[in-house]
């Protein structure tokens, strides 16, 4: 693994885990009033496109970061719709 991929993986860890506080708070409180549905839909589409791009160029850091982020974002979208 080269330095570029290591930096990409470290960046992926930080950006992906930044969603965890919101996921935990939403899970605990079931309060989604502060979440913008349209923002998360647009963001989710972007994450899916990044995931496709990562697969296309065979970049582990892009694939892992966006796969996990897609799952966390999808969870928040489901919670937003469920607890509207």
C-alpha positions in Angstrom: 0.0 0.0 0.0 1.5 3.3 -1.0 1.5 6.6 0.9 -1.4 8.0 -1.2 -3.7 5.1 -0.2 -2.7 5.4 3.4 -3.5 9.1 3.4 -6.8 8.3 1.7 -7.7 5.6 4.3 -6.9 8.0 7.2 -9.0 10.7 5.6 -11.8 8.2 5.0 -11.8 7.2 8.7 -12.1 10.9 9.8 -14.8 11.9 7.3 -16.8 8.7 7.7 -16.8 8.7 11.5 -17.9 12.4 11.5 -21.4 11.0 10.9 -21.5 8.8 14.0 -22.5 11.5 16.5 -25.5 12.4 14.4 -26.4 8.7 13.9 -26.1 8.0 17.7 -28.1 11.2 18.6 -30.9 10.4 16.1 -31.0 6.7 17.3 -31.3 7.8 20.9 -33.7 10.7 20.6 -35.7 9.7 17.5 -35.7 13.5 16.8 -35.0 14.3 13.1 -36.4 17.8 13.1 -33.0 19.3 12.6 -32.2 17.1 9.6 -32.8 18.4 6.1 -34.4 15.6 4.0 -33.4 17.2 0.7 -29.8 17.7 1.8 -29.4 14.1 2.8 -31.0 12.9 -0.4 -28.6 15.0 -2.5 -25.7 13.9 -0.3 -26.7 10.2 -0.6 -26.7 10.5 -4.4 -23.3 12.1 -4.4 -21.9 9.4 -2.1 -23.3 6.6 -4.3 -21.6 8.3 -7.3 -18.3 8.5 -5.4 -18.7 4.8 -4.5 -19.2 3.9 -8.2 -16.1 6.1 -9.1 -14.1 4.3 -6.4 -15.0 0.9 -7.8 -14.2 2.2 -11.3 -10.7 3.3 -10.4 -10.2 0.5 -7.9 -9.5 2.8 -4.9 -9.9 1.0 -1.6 -10.0 4.3 0.4 -12.8 5.8 -1.8 -14.8 2.5 -1.8 -14.6 2.0 2.0 -15.3 5.6 2.9 -18.3 5.9 0.6 -19.7 2.5 1.3 -19.8 3.2 5.1 -21.0 6.8 4.6 -23.8 5.5 2.3 -25.0 3.1 5.0 -24.9 5.8 7.7 -26.6 8.3 5.4 -29.3 5.8 4.4 -29.9 5.1 8.1 -30.5 8.8 8.7 -32.7 9.1 5.7 -34.9 6.2 6.9 -35.0 7.7 10.4 -36.0 11.1 8.9 -38.8 9.6 6.9 -40.0 7.3 9.8 -40.0 10.0 12.5 -41.2 12.9 10.3 
